[in-house]
Amino acid sequence: MEAFGRLKAAIHVPLFVQCRTKFNTRQIKPVHLERRILEAISQPIYRESVEDKAKTCSVLKYRKYDVLSSHKPTVKENLYENFLVREARKVLSESSVVTVFQPESMNMRRKTVIHNMFVPIGVEPIYFPYEVISKAIADTKLRNLKPLMHRQMLLVVGKLDSLKKLFDVIGKIPDIVLLGGVFGDHIFTKQGLIDCAALPDVDGIRGQFVGILGCSLQQTRSYLDFQQQNLSRLLDQYVIQLNDHIYKNDGIGC
């Protein structure tokens, strides 16, 4: 007994016991009723299709329209787009100068500043969608401008006498680049518009023309007056000579 007591004292009793079996960490399966309730709650709800199933297939759709030719789909006319096309065509037809610019990336504040720089000189930027402008210039004298146009373009319109002022302003705006435009009835490149802007304005040309006409008229009048005076002097001399000849033949002396 004494030996057994010493052996018992020598045995180390650990505080934790190692278990070599795996614990089941999964949730406990619910009972049959709870499982049915969970499946009913978590079941997805799909939106019911209200369209005709035959229309979901393009082949069946157009086959159906071929059979029933009277029910072919029609494209509804866009009245608002037609209104914008008419307005754009009206503005472009009333403008003698139409210029196309390539703007750089800018915010709305910068666009407002540029707009306010154009308005005082008699030109006006127009903001129509690209699709509207494309339809507005079709079958017009501006149709050849279409290669210069794109979705981010800026159109500036004005009168004939505003081209020189326009170039004075765009020299102060590095955010836009001139691509080309229309001056009168002719389409010009950027260099062509620069050459047109270098020409004198209409009032200057009219003044020069009036001056030339006035100078020519004055020269013509002076020439005619000189010829009239010369003719009058010659006639006076002829009368004097004729009188002298008559007096000599009659024996009357002066």
GIVENSUL-V677923 format. One line per field, one symbol per residue. ss: DSSP state (A for helix, B for strand, O for the rest). phi: phi as a letter, one per 20 degrees, with the letter a starting at -180 (. if undefined). psi: psi as a letter, one per 20 degrees, with the letter a starting at -180 (. if undefined). A space follows every 50 residues. Layout:
ss->???
phi->???
psi->???
//
This chain:
ss->OAAAAAAAAAOOOOOOOOOOOOOOOOOOOOOAAAAAAAAAAAOOOOOOOO OOAAAAOAAAAAAAAAAOAAAOOOOOOOAAAAAAAAAAAAAAAOOOBBBB BBBOOOOAAAAAAAAAAAAOOOOBBBOOOAAAAAAAOOOOOOAAAAAAOO OOBBBBBBOAAAAAAAAAAAOOOOOBBBBBBBBOOBBBBAAAAAAAAAOO OAAAAAAAAAAAAAAAAAAAAAAAAAAAAAAAAAAAAAAAAAAAAAAAAA OOOO
phi->.ffffffffffedffddfdeeeeeeffffffgfffffffffeffdeffed efffffdffffffffffdffdffdeffefffffffffffffffedeccdd cdeefbeffffffffffeffendbfdcdffffffffefmcfeffegfeeb fdfcdcdaefedffffffeffedeeccfdrrdcmdcecefffffffffff fffffffffffffffffffffffffffffffffffffffffffffffffe mdde
psi->hhhhghhhhippoqhqpppjqpqniqqpprrgghgggghhgjpqoqpppi rphhihphghghhghhgnhikqqqpppohghhghgggghgghhipipoqp qoqrpqrhghhhggghhhghjjrppqnqqhhghghhipkrijhiihhiqa hkroppqarhjigghghhgihjniiqpphaapodjqpqaghghghhhiqq rghghgggghggghghgggggggggghgggggghhghggghggghghhhi jpq.
//
